[in-house]
Every structure is written in structure tokens, then in C-alpha cells.
Amino acid sequence: MKLPILLALVGIAVVALLLSWVDAGAVWEVVQQAGWGGFALLLAWQGLLFVVLGLAWAVVMPGVRPGVLVWGRMVRDAATTCLPFSPVGGFVIGARAVGLRGVAWPCAAAGTVVDVTAEIVAQLLFTLGGVAVLVLVRPGSSAAGPVGVGAGVALGLLLLALWQRRAVGRGLRALGGRLLGAWFKRAKTGDAKTGGAKAGGAKAGGAKEGGAKEGGANAG
């Protein structure tokens, strides 16, 4: 059995166990309290959020249609939330979804790394701002210390990842090959073959043009 299928089955089993542990009836009761109207409002809000996130991703990938990046962001979050993958696995699958819409794999991977890095920095700044507000509003709050320490550790890990970005890149490539298998390899080799074909076509075109000039000189 292939690893992605096995992980999907494990994820379904874990969800079933969690529902049985927390009482599926209680979960369904909460869902009914929200109602269809609340569920539709939640979907609409999430859809608007995906549009904003896709447009933000388009800032670092100006040559790609924003709709493709909105789709890739939806796939990324769906894989991270619903499938038994780590967030890094969701990043790889989101980049692959963008690649299937015509974006070159190196561009999709690099754009994903930049987008995720910007998102992490924004979340850290948001967290630090929240800690500052908490300290000002409630100076004696016991939550300020642990949250501040957590944000500081996350900032340190981010700086470490930026410092060791080559090693992080190798790890992402290894994870992509492990999760996506032949798809991942075909994406890389396909881009290389496409680039080689374009270069070969350019050389052939140059040779034909040179031959045409030489023929004109002989005729003259």
C-alpha cells in the first residue's frame, strides 16, 4: 500500500477515535446549534479569507494568475487540516497543486517558501502585539509570560530556519519526494526537460537563422 493512502486511512481512523472519545452526539448537537445559516456564514467567511490569502501570495508571484494561487492556497490548507500530514506536507501539496495549473515547479516551491515565511512573520508580529496589549490592559496577567516566551522561541526558530535555509530546502525536497513519490520526481524532471527543450529550440532557431544569412551571402 502506498504511503499517502496509508496515511489517509490512519487519519480517518484517528478522527473516528476522537469523535468517539469526545462523544459524537455532543459534537453533532453543537453543529445543530450553529444551524445551516451559521454554517453558510462560516463557509462564506472562509472563502473570503482564501481570496485574500491568494492575492497576498500573488504579490510574490506576479506572473501567475491570482485565481491559481487562491486554488493552491485552498488545497494547501485542506491538506494541512483534513489529511494526516504535517503543515510542511500541506505546503508541498499546495505547491504541487499550483504546479498542475501550469506554474513551473521551482517557481511554485520558491513562492510557497516566501509566502509561508511572510505569513509566519506576520503571525509573530500579531502575537507580540497581543502580548503588549495584554501587559498594558492587565499588567499582572499570568498568561503574558508564557505567551511571550513562546513567541520569542518561535522567532528564534524562524531566524534559525532563515540562517539554515539551504538545509531546510533539502529537507523540504526530501519530504516532497517521500509524500508525493513519482509525482514529485516527474515535476522536477518535467521542468528540466521543458527548459532543455526550450534551450534546444532556441539554438536550432539560431542555427536556421545563421544558415539563412549564409545562404543569402552566397547568393549575393
C-alpha positions in Angstrom: 0.0 0.0 0.0 1.3 3.4 -0.9 2.3 5.8 1.9 -0.2 8.6 1.1 -3.1 6.1 1.1 -1.9 4.6 4.3 -1.6 8.0 6.0 -5.1 8.9 4.8 -6.6 5.8 6.4 -4.7 6.5 9.6 -6.1 10.0 9.6 -9.7 8.7 9.1 -9.2 6.3 12.0 -7.8 9.0 14.3 -10.8 11.3 13.5 -13.2 8.4 14.3 -11.5 7.7 17.6 -11.5 11.4 18.6 -15.2 11.6 17.8 -16.0 8.5 19.8 -13.8 9.9 22.7 -15.4 13.3 22.9 -18.9 12.0 22.3 -20.1 12.3 18.7 -23.6 13.2 19.9 -22.3 16.3 21.7 -20.4 17.3 18.5 -23.5 16.9 16.4 -25.5 18.9 19.0 -23.1 21.8 18.6 -23.3 21.6 14.8 -27.1 21.8 15.0 -26.9 24.8 17.3 -25.0 26.7 14.6 -27.6 25.8 12.0 -27.4 25.9 8.3 -27.3 29.7 8.3 -24.3 29.8 10.6 -22.6 27.1 8.5 -23.2 29.1 5.3 -21.8 32.2 7.0 -18.7 30.3 8.1 -18.1 29.0 4.6 -18.5 32.5 3.1 -16.1 33.9 5.6 -13.6 31.2 4.9 -13.9 31.7 1.1 -13.3 35.4 1.5 -10.2 34.6 3.6 -8.9 32.3 0.9 -9.3 35.1 -1.7 -7.3 37.5 0.5 -4.6 34.9 1.2 -4.4 34.0 -2.5 -4.0 37.7 -3.5 -1.3 38.1 -0.9 0.5 35.1 -2.4 0.2 36.7 -5.8 2.3 39.6 -4.6 5.4 37.4 -4.5 4.5 35.6 -7.7 3.4 38.4 -10.1 3.5 36.3 -13.2 0.9 33.8 -12.0 -2.9 34.3 -12.3 -4.3 35.1 -8.8 -7.1 32.5 -9.3 -4.5 29.8 -9.5 -2.9 30.9 -6.2 -6.3 31.1 -4.5 -6.9 27.5 -5.6 -3.4 26.5 -4.4 -4.0 28.1 -1.0 -7.2 26.2 -0.6 -5.5 22.9 -1.4 -2.7 23.7 1.0 -5.0 24.4 3.9 -7.2 21.5 3.1 -4.3 19.1 3.1 -2.9 20.5 6.3 -6.3 20.4 8.1 -8.0 17.4 6.8 -5.2 15.0 5.9 -2.8 13.3 8.3 0.1 15.5 7.1 2.2 18.0 9.0 1.9 21.6 7.9 5.0 21.2 5.8 3.3 18.4 3.9 0.4 20.8 3.2 2.9 23.3 1.8 4.3 20.7 -0.6 0.9 19.6 -1.7 -0.2 23.2 -2.2 2.9 23.9 -4.4 2.1 20.8 -6.4 -1.5 22.0 -6.9 -0.2 25.3 -8.3 2.3 23.3 -10.5 -0.5 21.3 -12.0 -2.1 24.6 -13.2 1.0 25.4 -15.4 3.4 27.0 -12.9 6.9 25.7 -13.1 7.9 23.6 -10.1 10.9 25.8 -9.0 8.7 28.9 -9.1 5.9 27.2 -7.2 8.2 25.9 -4.5 10.1 29.2 -4.1 6.8 31.2 -4.0 5.5 28.8 -1.3 8.5 29.3 0.9 8.4 33.1 0.6 4.6 33.1 1.3 4.9 30.9 4.3 7.8 32.8 5.7 5.9 36.1 5.3 2.9 34.5 7.0 4.9 33.3 10.0 6.5 36.7 10.4 3.0 38.3 10.3 1.7 35.9 12.9 4.6 36.5 15.2 4.1 40.3 15.0 0.4 39.8 15.7 1.2 37.6 18.7 3.8 40.1 20.1 1.3 42.9 19.6 -1.3 40.9 21.5 1.2 40.3 24.4 1.9 44.0 24.5 -1.8 44.8 24.7 -2.3 42.2 27.4 0.5 43.6 29.5 -0.9 47.1 29.2 -4.5 46.2 29.9 -3.8 43.6 32.6 -0.2 44.1 34.0 -0.5 41.2 36.4 -1.7 38.6 33.9 -0.1 35.2 34.3 -0.6 34.4 30.6 1.7 37.2 29.3 4.9 35.4 30.4 4.3 32.0 28.7 2.9 33.6 25.6 5.8 36.0 25.3 8.3 33.2 25.8 6.6 31.1 23.2 6.6 34.0 20.7 10.3 34.5 21.4 11.1 30.9 20.9 9.2 30.9 17.6 11.1 34.0 16.5 14.4 32.3 17.3 13.4 29.2 15.3 12.4 31.4 12.4 15.7 33.1 12.4 17.5 29.7 12.6 15.5 28.5 9.6 16.4 31.5 7.6 20.1 31.0 8.6 19.9 27.3 7.6 17.7 27.8 4.6 19.7 25.5 2.4 19.3 22.7 4.8 15.6 23.5 5.1 15.3 23.4 1.4 16.9 19.9 1.2 14.5 18.7 3.9 11.5 20.0 2.0 12.7 18.3 -1.2 13.2 15.0 0.7 9.7 15.4 2.3 8.1 16.1 -1.1 9.7 13.1 -2.6 8.5 11.0 0.4 4.9 12.2 0.3 4.3 12.6 -3.4 6.7 10.0 -4.8 6.8 9.8 -8.6 4.7 12.9 -8.9 7.4 14.9 -7.2 10.1 13.5 -9.4 8.1 14.0 -12.6 7.5 17.6 -11.7 11.3 18.2 -11.3 12.3 16.3 -14.4 9.5 17.7 -16.4 10.6 21.2 -15.7 14.2 20.3 -16.6 13.1 18.7 -19.9 10.9 21.7 -20.7 13.8 24.0 -20.1 16.1 21.9 -22.1 13.6 21.7 -25.0 13.2 25.5 -25.0 17.0 26.0 -25.0 17.4 23.4 -27.8 14.7 25.2 -29.8 16.4 28.5 -29.3 19.7 27.0 -30.5 18.0 25.4 -33.5 16.3 28.7 -34.4 19.6 30.5 -34.2 21.2 27.9 -36.4 18.5 28.2 -39.0 18.8 32.0 -39.0 22.5 31.7 -39.4 22.0 29.3 -42.3 19.6 31.7 -44.0 22.1 34.6 -43.7 24.9 32.4 -45.1 22.7 31.4 -48.0 21.9 35.0 -48.7 25.6 35.9 -48.7 26.4 33.0 -51.2 23.6 34.1 -53.5 24.9 37.7 -53.4 
